[in-house]
Amino acid sequence: MKRATVFLILSLVVPVMAGAQDLASLEQMRQTAEQGNADAQLEMGILYEFGFHMPKNNVTALAWYQRSAAQGNALAVKRSDQLKSHMTPDEIDAADKLSKELMTKQPAQADIPPATETPPPEMPASSTPPATETPAEKPASSP
């Protein structure tokens, strides 16, 4: 009986915990896509097109596909073309507009601080490691 109770509790708790992880992953994916990552943009399009953990929305899916396709993602071009064949002209126009809005959310390259390498700290003179000594060679023995 105790095993059945533990199993029942775990079967209710584990999916809730997994759902929280999925939501965190989705948020991270969205942020990465908004920062201009073409692969993340493609993934967002797929998630919206098929309604995985978010409402199915072909307009939003097409907008993400267009962002990714604009960066040369061949699969995004293919998905975009396929999705457009099932959409009305008004839906496609709405996706074009949303795609432009998504583009303005991307941080400009000038806003990103340049990466700087800091040189390793120099050792004080008193902390310099001793020179390594090589062992003295043994004289060759004569037969």
C-alpha positions in Angstrom: 0.0 0.0 0.0 2.8 2.4 0.8 4.5 1.8 -2.5 1.2 2.5 -4.3 0.9 5.8 -2.4 4.4 6.9 -3.2 3.9 5.9 -6.9 0.7 7.9 -7.0 2.4 11.0 -5.5 5.4 10.8 -7.8 3.2 10.4 -10.8 1.4 13.6 -9.9 4.5 15.6 -9.0 7.0 14.7 -11.7 4.9 16.0 -14.7 4.4 19.3 -12.9 8.1 19.6 -12.3 8.8 18.7 -16.0 6.3 21.3 -17.1 8.1 24.0 -15.2 11.4 23.0 -16.8 9.7 23.1 -20.2 8.4 26.6 -19.6 11.9 27.8 -18.5 13.3 26.2 -21.7 10.7 27.8 -23.9 11.4 31.2 -22.3 15.1 30.8 -22.9 14.5 29.7 -26.5 12.3 32.8 -27.1 15.0 35.1 -25.7 17.6 33.4 -27.9 15.4 33.8 -30.9 14.7 37.4 -30.2 18.5 38.0 -30.0 18.7 36.8 -33.6 19.7 33.2 -33.4 18.4 31.6 -36.7 18.2 28.1 -35.2 16.1 29.3 -32.3 13.9 31.3 -34.6 13.3 28.2 -36.6 12.4 26.3 -33.4 10.0 29.0 -32.4 8.3 28.7 -35.8 8.0 24.9 -35.4 6.6 25.3 -31.8 4.0 27.8 -32.9 3.1 25.9 -36.1 2.4 22.6 -34.3 1.3 24.1 -31.0 3.8 22.5 -28.7 3.4 24.0 -25.2 1.9 27.1 -26.8 -1.1 28.0 -28.8 -1.0 26.9 -32.4 -0.6 30.1 -34.4 0.4 29.9 -38.1 0.8 33.7 -38.3 3.4 33.8 -35.5 5.0 30.6 -36.8 5.4 32.2 -40.3 6.9 35.3 -38.7 9.6 33.3 -36.9 10.3 31.2 -40.1 10.7 34.4 -42.0 13.2 35.8 -39.5 15.2 32.6 -39.7 14.9 32.4 -43.5 16.2 35.9 -43.8 19.5 34.7 -42.2 19.8 31.9 -44.8 18.2 28.9 -42.9 17.2 26.6 -45.7 14.8 24.6 -43.5 13.1 27.8 -42.4 12.6 28.8 -46.1 11.0 25.4 -46.8 8.7 25.5 -43.8 7.8 29.1 -44.6 6.8 28.2 -48.2 4.9 25.1 -47.1 3.0 27.1 -44.4 2.2 30.0 -46.8 0.4 27.5 -49.1 -2.2 26.9 -46.3 -2.7 30.6 -45.3 -4.8 33.4 -46.6 -3.2 36.6 -48.0 -4.4 38.5 -44.9 -2.6 36.0 -42.6 0.6 36.2 -44.6 0.4 40.1 -44.4 0.0 39.8 -40.7 3.0 37.5 -40.4 5.1 39.9 -42.5 4.2 42.7 -40.2 4.9 40.6 -37.1 8.2 39.5 -38.6 9.3 43.1 -38.9 8.3 43.8 -35.3 10.4 40.8 -34.2 13.3 42.2 -36.2 13.1 45.4 -34.2 13.3 43.5 -30.9 16.7 42.2 -31.8 19.5 44.1 -30.1 21.6 46.1 -32.5 25.2 45.0 -32.9 26.3 48.4 -31.5 24.4 47.7 -28.3 26.5 44.6 -27.6 29.7 45.5 -25.7 32.8 44.2 -27.4 34.4 41.1 -25.9 37.6 42.1 -24.1 40.2 39.7 -22.9 41.8 40.5 -19.7 45.4 39.5 -19.4 46.3 37.1 -16.6 47.5 38.9 -13.4 51.3 39.2 -13.2 53.1 37.5 -10.4 54.9 39.7 -7.9 58.7 39.4 -8.1 58.8 37.6 -4.8 56.4 34.9 -6.0 58.3 33.9 -9.1 58.6 30.1 -9.2 62.1 28.7 -8.8 63.9 27.7 -12.0 63.7 24.0 -12.6 66.9 22.1 -12.1 68.0 19.4 -14.4 69.5 16.4 -12.8 73.3 16.1 -13.3 74.3 13.6 -15.9 76.0 10.5 -14.6 79.4 9.8 -16.1 79.3 6.9 -18.4 80.8 3.8 -16.8 83.7 2.1 -18.6 83.8 -1.6 -19.1 
